[in-house]
Amino acid sequence: MAESITLTRRTFLREVAAAGFGAMVAGGARGAARPSDDVAPEPARPILDPNLCVVMSDLHVGQPWAEQTFKTDRSYDYINDTVRRLVAEILGMKMLPAHVFVLGDISVCFGEARDYEIAQEILSPLAAAGIRLVVTAGNHDRRAPMAKVLGDWIAPSPVAGRFVSVTRLPTFDMILLDSLVEPDPAADDNSVGRGKCELGAEQAKWLDAFLADTARPALVCAHHPAWSIGINKQMVKSPKVCGFLHGHNHSWQENILFSSYARKTMIRMVGIPSMGMDRDIGFGVVRAFDDRLELAQVARDYYFPVQVPKAERLPLWDRLVKERHGRRLTFPFDKLA
């Protein structure tokens, strides 16, 4: 994080200096030296906002249907380009997020290595802009090929064999859990995505210890909803957990988690949509403040079960996009606020 802030300050000073030099040239200042025509100016480095991050999920990118080892139920030839457009939109933000968090299901279906190579190609412009990517796994992923291709974006994990991470941001910690239960290694890839989800004993033990010890607000994320992996009550009872984000359902979903009817504390659990497969299409932008987080919904499309020509779209789909885009949800650090 300190590195990102340093780069931002340097960029700011460079831009101020460049603006001052431009004003001098425009005003006809005497003695002002002009850069040589054969020396290309240094491109301005994008400004990264350490208090801004993007959360995306369910990319489901992959190789063409004809090249898949195992076939999906239909061709999803539009997904890769849809995800590319959303990545370009992120890169076009006035202030770039310092981090992008990916909540799993990166592969289109079966966790093949080629899927992750395509994901790397699509997401690499984010890394090239200086944005730090942090990924975890979903039920349509396989850890071995994912780690081999996307290893630079998998943070060191406190839990062996799982993609668990804690990213320290200026006012809170972003926790990514790994809820993938991989199929029997003897099974073929066609079984990927059909298994159950859970944290496992070691990850659950680590989470208990971390939340008991931390003094910082925490936003907890996983591919699956909190109640699917049995931690919904724990999320509410932990004094430092301010909210829970998940993917999996391809929809903007807002739920309130309670620990019991007798307790007054509660937190929001929000589902992040798919980046391109079906239903809600978009991503979340999280802005951090001293006392809260705000999640802005970026809703760019809706279709089901596949993308169709404009003439075939249902009117409801466009209404859903209009209703959901720009909606802001607050996650106070004080649960009683």
C-alpha positions as CSV (number, residue, x, y, z in Angstrom):
1,M,0.0,0.0,0.0
2,A,2.8,2.4,0.8
3,E,4.2,1.8,-2.6
4,S,0.9,2.8,-4.3
5,I,0.8,6.0,-2.2
6,T,4.4,6.9,-3.1
7,L,3.7,6.4,-6.8
8,T,0.6,8.6,-6.5
9,R,2.5,11.4,-4.9
10,R,5.2,11.2,-7.5
11,T,2.7,11.3,-10.3
12,F,0.9,14.3,-8.7
13,L,4.2,16.2,-8.5
14,R,5.0,15.3,-12.1
15,E,1.7,16.4,-13.3
16,V,1.9,19.7,-11.4
17,A,5.3,20.3,-12.9
18,A,4.1,19.4,-16.4
19,A,1.1,21.8,-16.0
20,G,3.4,24.6,-14.9
21,F,5.7,24.0,-17.8
22,G,2.8,24.0,-20.2
23,A,1.6,27.3,-18.9
24,M,5.0,28.9,-19.4
25,V,5.1,27.7,-23.0
26,A,1.6,28.9,-23.7
27,G,2.4,32.3,-22.2
28,G,5.6,32.6,-24.3
29,A,8.0,32.6,-21.4
30,R,11.4,33.6,-22.4
31,G,14.2,31.1,-22.1
32,A,11.9,28.2,-21.6
33,A,13.6,25.1,-23.1
34,R,11.6,22.9,-25.4
35,P,11.9,19.1,-25.3
36,S,13.6,17.5,-28.2
37,D,11.2,16.4,-31.0
38,D,12.8,13.0,-31.1
39,V,12.4,12.3,-27.4
40,A,9.0,10.8,-26.5
41,P,7.5,12.3,-23.3
42,E,7.1,10.0,-20.4
43,P,3.5,8.7,-20.2
44,A,1.7,9.8,-17.1
45,R,1.2,7.0,-14.6
46,P,-2.4,6.4,-13.6
47,I,-3.3,7.7,-10.1
48,L,-4.3,4.9,-7.7
49,D,-6.7,5.6,-4.9
50,P,-5.8,3.5,-1.8
51,N,-9.3,4.0,-0.4
52,L,-10.9,2.6,-3.5
53,C,-11.2,-1.0,-4.6
54,V,-13.3,-3.0,-7.1
55,V,-14.9,-6.4,-6.3
56,M,-15.8,-8.7,-9.1
57,S,-16.9,-12.3,-9.3
58,D,-17.9,-15.1,-11.7
59,L,-16.0,-14.1,-14.7
60,H,-16.5,-17.6,-16.3
61,V,-14.0,-16.8,-19.1
62,G,-12.6,-19.5,-21.2
63,Q,-11.7,-21.1,-24.5
64,P,-14.1,-21.5,-27.4
65,W,-16.8,-24.1,-27.0
66,A,-15.3,-26.3,-29.7
67,E,-12.0,-26.5,-27.9
68,Q,-13.3,-27.4,-24.5
69,T,-12.2,-30.8,-23.2
70,F,-15.6,-31.1,-21.6
71,K,-18.5,-29.2,-23.2
72,T,-20.6,-26.7,-21.3
73,D,-24.4,-27.0,-21.9
74,R,-24.2,-24.2,-24.5
75,S,-21.7,-21.9,-26.2
76,Y,-20.8,-18.7,-24.2
77,D,-18.8,-17.1,-26.9
78,Y,-19.8,-13.6,-25.7
79,I,-18.4,-13.8,-22.2
80,N,-14.7,-13.0,-22.9
81,D,-15.6,-9.8,-24.8
82,T,-18.1,-8.8,-22.1
83,V,-15.5,-9.1,-19.4
84,R,-13.0,-7.2,-21.5
85,R,-15.4,-4.3,-21.8
86,L,-15.9,-4.1,-18.1
87,V,-12.2,-4.3,-17.5
88,A,-11.8,-1.3,-19.9
89,E,-14.5,0.5,-17.9
90,I,-12.5,0.1,-14.7
91,L,-9.4,1.4,-16.4
92,G,-11.4,4.4,-17.5
93,M,-12.3,5.4,-14.0
94,K,-11.3,9.0,-13.0
95,M,-9.4,7.6,-10.0
96,L,-8.2,4.0,-10.4
97,P,-8.8,1.5,-7.6
98,A,-5.6,0.4,-5.8
99,H,-6.9,-3.1,-5.6
100,V,-9.2,-5.5,-7.6
101,F,-10.5,-8.5,-5.7
102,V,-11.9,-11.5,-7.6
103,L,-14.3,-13.8,-5.8
104,G,-13.8,-17.0,-7.8
105,D,-15.4,-18.8,-10.7
106,I,-12.8,-17.5,-13.1
107,S,-13.0,-20.5,-15.4
108,V,-16.0,-20.9,-17.6
109,C,-16.9,-24.2,-16.1
110,F,-14.3,-27.0,-15.7
111,G,-11.1,-25.2,-14.4
112,E,-9.0,-25.9,-17.5
113,A,-5.6,-24.3,-17.7
114,R,-6.4,-22.5,-21.0
115,D,-9.3,-20.7,-19.2
116,Y,-6.9,-19.2,-16.7
117,E,-4.5,-18.2,-19.5
118,I,-7.4,-16.3,-21.2
119,A,-8.3,-14.7,-17.8
120,Q,-4.7,-13.6,-17.4
121,E,-4.7,-12.0,-20.8
122,I,-8.0,-10.2,-20.1
123,L,-7.1,-9.0,-16.6
124,S,-3.4,-8.1,-17.2
125,P,-4.2,-4.5,-18.2
126,L,-5.3,-3.9,-14.7
127,A,-2.0,-5.1,-13.3
128,A,-0.1,-3.1,-16.0
129,A,-1.8,0.0,-14.6
130,G,-0.4,-0.7,-11.2
131,I,-3.5,-2.2,-9.7
132,R,-3.0,-5.1,-7.3
133,L,-5.2,-8.1,-8.1
134,V,-6.1,-10.6,-5.4
135,V,-8.1,-13.7,-6.3
136,T,-9.7,-16.6,-4.6
137,A,-11.4,-19.8,-5.9
138,G,-15.0,-20.7,-6.7
139,N,-16.7,-24.0,-7.4
140,H,-15.9,-23.9,-11.1
141,D,-12.2,-23.5,-10.4
142,R,-9.3,-25.9,-9.9
143,R,-6.6,-24.7,-7.6
144,A,-3.6,-26.4,-9.4
145,P,-4.0,-24.8,-12.9
146,M,-5.3,-21.6,-11.3
147,A,-2.2,-21.3,-9.2
148,K,0.2,-22.2,-12.1
149,V,-1.2,-19.5,-14.3
150,L,-2.5,-16.8,-11.9
151,G,0.0,-17.3,-9.1
152,D,1.1,-13.7,-9.1
153,W,-2.4,-12.7,-8.0
154,I,-2.8,-15.4,-5.3
155,A,-1.7,-13.8,-2.0
156,P,0.4,-15.8,0.5
157,S,-2.1,-17.9,2.4
158,P,-2.3,-18.5,6.2
159,V,-4.1,-21.8,5.4
160,A,-2.2,-24.5,3.6
161,G,-3.8,-25.6,0.3
162,R,-6.4,-22.8,0.3
163,F,-6.4,-19.3,-1.4
164,V,-7.0,-17.3,1.8
165,S,-5.8,-13.7,2.1
166,V,-5.9,-10.6,4.3
167,T,-5.2,-7.3,2.5
168,R,-4.5,-4.4,4.8
169,L,-6.2,-1.3,3.4
170,P,-6.0,2.2,5.0
171,T,-9.0,1.9,7.3
172,F,-10.0,-1.8,7.1
173,D,-8.8,-5.4,6.3
174,M,-10.2,-7.2,3.2
175,I,-10.4,-10.9,3.9
176,L,-10.9,-13.4,1.1
177,L,-11.8,-16.9,2.1
178,D,-11.7,-20.1,0.0
179,S,-14.9,-22.1,-0.1
180,L,-14.0,-24.5,-2.9
181,V,-14.3,-28.2,-2.3
182,E,-12.6,-29.8,-5.2
183,P,-13.8,-33.2,-6.6
184,D,-12.0,-36.4,-6.0
185,P,-8.7,-36.2,-7.9
186,A,-9.6,-39.5,-9.6
187,A,-12.7,-37.9,-11.1
188,D,-12.6,-36.3,-14.5
189,D,-12.9,-32.5,-15.0
190,N,-16.5,-32.9,-15.8
191,S,-17.3,-33.1,-12.1
192,V,-16.0,-29.6,-11.4
193,G,-18.7,-27.2,-10.2
194,R,-21.0,-29.9,-8.9
195,G,-19.5,-30.4,-5.4
196,K,-20.4,-28.9,-2.1
197,C,-18.8,-25.9,-0.5
198,E,-17.1,-25.4,2.9
199,L,-14.2,-23.8,4.6
200,G,-12.8,-26.9,6.2
201,A,-11.6,-27.2,9.8
202,E,-8.2,-25.6,9.4
203,Q,-9.6,-22.5,7.6
204,A,-12.4,-22.2,10.1
205,K,-9.9,-22.4,13.0
206,W,-7.7,-19.7,11.4
207,L,-10.8,-17.4,10.8
208,D,-11.8,-17.8,14.5
209,A,-8.4,-16.8,15.7
210,F,-7.9,-13.9,13.3
211,L,-11.3,-12.3,14.2
212,A,-10.7,-12.8,17.9
213,D,-7.3,-11.0,17.7
214,T,-7.9,-8.2,15.2
215,A,-8.4,-4.6,16.2
216,R,-9.3,-3.4,12.7
217,P,-12.6,-3.4,10.8
218,A,-12.9,-6.3,8.4
219,L,-14.9,-6.9,5.2
220,V,-15.1,-10.7,4.7
221,C,-15.6,-12.2,1.2
222,A,-16.0,-15.7,-0.2
223,H,-17.4,-17.2,-3.4
224,H,-20.3,-18.7,-1.6
225,P,-22.8,-16.9,0.8
226,A,-22.0,-16.9,4.5
227,W,-24.9,-19.3,5.4
228,S,-23.8,-21.8,2.7
229,I,-20.4,-22.2,4.5
230,G,-21.8,-22.0,8.0
231,I,-20.4,-18.7,9.2
232,N,-23.3,-16.3,9.1
233,K,-23.7,-16.1,12.9
234,Q,-20.0,-15.8,13.4
235,M,-19.9,-12.8,11.0
236,V,-22.6,-11.0,13.1
237,K,-21.1,-11.9,16.5
238,S,-17.6,-10.8,15.6
239,P,-17.3,-7.1,16.7
240,K,-15.0,-6.2,13.8
241,V,-16.8,-7.7,10.8
242,C,-18.7,-4.9,9.1
243,G,-20.1,-6.9,6.2
244,F,-19.9,-10.0,3.9
245,L,-19.6,-10.1,0.1
246,H,-20.0,-13.2,-2.1
247,G,-20.4,-14.3,-5.7
248,H,-21.9,-17.6,-7.0
249,N,-25.5,-16.5,-7.7
250,H,-24.7,-14.1,-10.6
251,S,-27.0,-11.5,-9.0
252,W,-27.1,-8.3,-7.0
253,Q,-28.5,-9.7,-3.8
254,E,-28.9,-7.9,-0.5
255,N,-29.5,-9.8,2.7
256,I,-29.3,-8.9,6.4
257,L,-27.5,-11.4,8.7
258,F,-28.7,-11.7,12.3
259,S,-27.2,-13.9,15.0
260,S,-30.5,-14.4,16.8
261,Y,-33.8,-12.6,17.5
262,A,-32.5,-11.5,20.9
263,R,-29.5,-9.6,19.5
264,K,-29.6,-6.1,18.0
265,T,-26.5,-6.4,15.9
266,M,-26.7,-7.2,12.2
267,I,-24.6,-6.8,9.1
268,R,-25.3,-6.7,5.4
269,M,-24.4,-9.6,3.1
270,V,-24.3,-8.6,-0.6
271,G,-24.1,-10.8,-3.6
272,I,-21.8,-9.5,-6.4
273,P,-23.0,-10.3,-10.0
274,S,-21.3,-12.1,-12.8
275,M,-18.9,-10.1,-15.0
276,G,-20.3,-11.7,-18.2
277,M,-22.1,-15.1,-18.0
278,D,-25.8,-14.4,-17.2
279,R,-28.3,-12.6,-15.1
280,D,-26.9,-9.4,-13.5
281,I,-23.7,-8.2,-15.2
282,G,-21.4,-5.8,-13.4
283,F,-19.1,-5.3,-10.5
284,G,-18.9,-3.4,-7.1
285,V,-16.8,-0.4,-6.2
286,V,-16.0,-0.1,-2.5
287,R,-15.0,3.3,-1.1
288,A,-13.5,3.4,2.4
289,F,-14.0,6.1,4.9
290,D,-12.9,6.5,8.5
291,D,-16.1,5.1,9.9
292,R,-17.7,3.1,7.1
293,L,-17.5,1.5,3.7
294,E,-19.8,2.3,0.8
295,L,-20.5,-0.1,-2.0
296,A,-21.6,1.3,-5.3
297,Q,-23.3,-1.1,-7.7
298,V,-22.1,-0.9,-11.3
299,A,-24.9,-2.6,-13.3
300,R,-24.2,-2.9,-17.0
301,D,-26.6,-5.6,-18.3
302,Y,-29.0,-8.3,-17.5
303,Y,-29.8,-11.4,-19.6
304,F,-30.8,-15.0,-19.0
305,P,-30.0,-17.7,-19.9
306,V,-27.7,-16.2,-22.5
307,Q,-27.0,-12.9,-24.2
308,V,-29.4,-12.2,-27.1
309,P,-29.8,-9.6,-29.8
310,K,-31.3,-6.3,-28.8
311,A,-34.6,-7.0,-30.6
312,E,-35.0,-10.2,-28.5
313,R,-34.4,-8.6,-25.1
314,L,-37.2,-8.5,-22.5
315,P,-38.2,-5.0,-21.4
316,L,-37.8,-6.1,-17.8
317,W,-34.1,-6.7,-18.3
318,D,-33.4,-3.0,-19.0
319,R,-35.6,-1.9,-16.1
320,L,-33.5,-4.1,-13.8
321,V,-30.3,-2.6,-15.0
322,K,-31.7,1.0,-14.5
323,E,-33.0,0.2,-11.0
324,R,-29.7,-1.4,-9.8
325,H,-27.1,0.8,-11.3
326,G,-25.7,3.4,-8.9
327,R,-27.3,2.0,-5.8
328,R,-25.1,2.6,-2.8
329,L,-25.0,0.4,0.3
330,T,-23.3,1.4,3.6
331,F,-21.3,-0.9,5.9
332,P,-20.7,1.0,9.2
333,F,-17.7,-0.1,11.2
334,D,-19.8,0.3,14.4
335,K,-22.5,-2.3,14.1
336,L,-24.8,-0.3,16.4
337,A,-24.4,2.9,14.4
